[in-house]
Amino acid sequence: MSKGTLIEQVRAAKTKAAQIFSKVAGVNGVGITRLDEGYGLKVNLSSPPEQSELLPTEVDGIPAAVEVIGSVVKRAV
């Protein structure tokens, strides 16, 4: 993707990213993040993928930052 990825382009890629990443890893969130030169996808995983699974680094030309954050649980107030 060219410099300065527009946020509208990233929003359009979120649904597709969730579908792609859910096939290879435990996804518990897909969002938007600021990158050095614009915006990109932020994909949160509940556990690391198998070593044999290659995760995409972009979806429809939009860069994807992947982070293993563990399970998401509701916190007590």
C-alpha positions as a printed NumPy array, in Angstrom:
array([[  0.   ,   0.   ,   0.   ],
       [  1.221,   3.481,  -0.705],
       [  2.218,   5.97 ,   1.956],
       [ -0.525,   7.311,   4.159],
       [ -3.08 ,   4.503,   4.076],
       [ -6.486,   6.129,   4.349],
       [ -8.63 ,   5.043,   7.263],
       [-11.579,   4.35 ,   4.924],
       [ -9.505,   1.708,   3.133],
       [ -8.613,   0.065,   6.436],
       [-12.234,   0.03 ,   7.593],
       [-13.204,  -1.714,   4.373],
       [-10.593,  -4.449,   4.973],
       [-11.544,  -5.254,   8.605],
       [-14.257,  -7.82 ,   7.868],
       [-12.119,  -9.663,   5.342],
       [ -9.192,  -9.669,   7.781],
       [-11.35 , -11.222,  10.509],
       [-12.397, -13.987,   8.121],
       [ -8.856, -14.684,   6.904],
       [ -7.198, -14.7  ,  10.325],
       [ -9.943, -16.756,  12.   ],
       [ -9.073, -19.648,   9.669],
       [ -5.503, -19.871,  10.948],
       [ -5.569, -18.554,  14.518],
       [ -7.76 , -17.753,  17.512],
       [ -8.811, -14.195,  16.759],
       [-10.354, -12.216,  19.592],
       [-10.347,  -8.821,  17.927],
       [ -9.664,  -6.922,  14.707],
       [ -9.273,  -3.184,  14.823],
       [ -7.48 ,  -0.204,  13.342],
       [ -4.097,   1.098,  14.459],
       [ -1.839,   3.989,  13.508],
       [  1.329,   2.978,  11.758],
       [  4.375,   5.006,  10.787],
       [  2.86 ,   6.047,   7.489],
       [ -0.896,   5.983,   7.967],
       [ -3.264,   3.339,   9.292],
       [ -3.302,  -0.443,   9.344],
       [ -5.148,  -3.411,  10.763],
       [ -4.534,  -4.604,  14.332],
       [ -5.302,  -8.289,  14.816],
       [ -5.386,  -9.634,  18.384],
       [ -4.943, -13.371,  18.911],
       [ -5.83 , -15.421,  21.976],
       [ -2.9  , -17.811,  21.474],
       [  0.117, -18.099,  19.196],
       [ -0.538, -19.866,  15.896],
       [  1.156, -23.15 ,  15.083],
       [  4.653, -22.674,  13.689],
       [  3.529, -24.122,  10.37 ],
       [  0.816, -21.473,   9.984],
       [  1.908, -18.402,   8.091],
       [ -0.088, -15.329,   8.989],
       [ -0.65 , -12.7  ,   6.328],
       [  1.206,  -9.426,   6.771],
       [ -1.424,  -7.525,   4.793],
       [ -5.029,  -7.805,   3.635],
       [ -6.042,  -6.182,   0.358],
       [ -2.814,  -4.191,   0.477],
       [ -3.475,  -2.951,   4.033],
       [ -0.657,  -3.766,   6.499],
       [ -1.657,  -6.035,   9.392],
       [ -0.005,  -5.893,  12.821],
       [ -0.599,  -9.131,  14.748],
       [ -0.256,  -9.452,  18.524],
       [ -0.934, -12.362,  20.874],
       [ -2.78 , -10.833,  23.835],
       [ -4.325, -13.937,  25.409],
       [ -7.96 , -14.487,  26.282],
       [-10.255, -11.54 ,  26.756],
       [-12.229, -11.705,  29.997],
       [-14.721,  -9.387,  31.612],
       [-13.225,  -7.552,  34.567],
       [-15.056,  -7.075,  37.825],
       [-15.984,  -3.527,  38.736]])
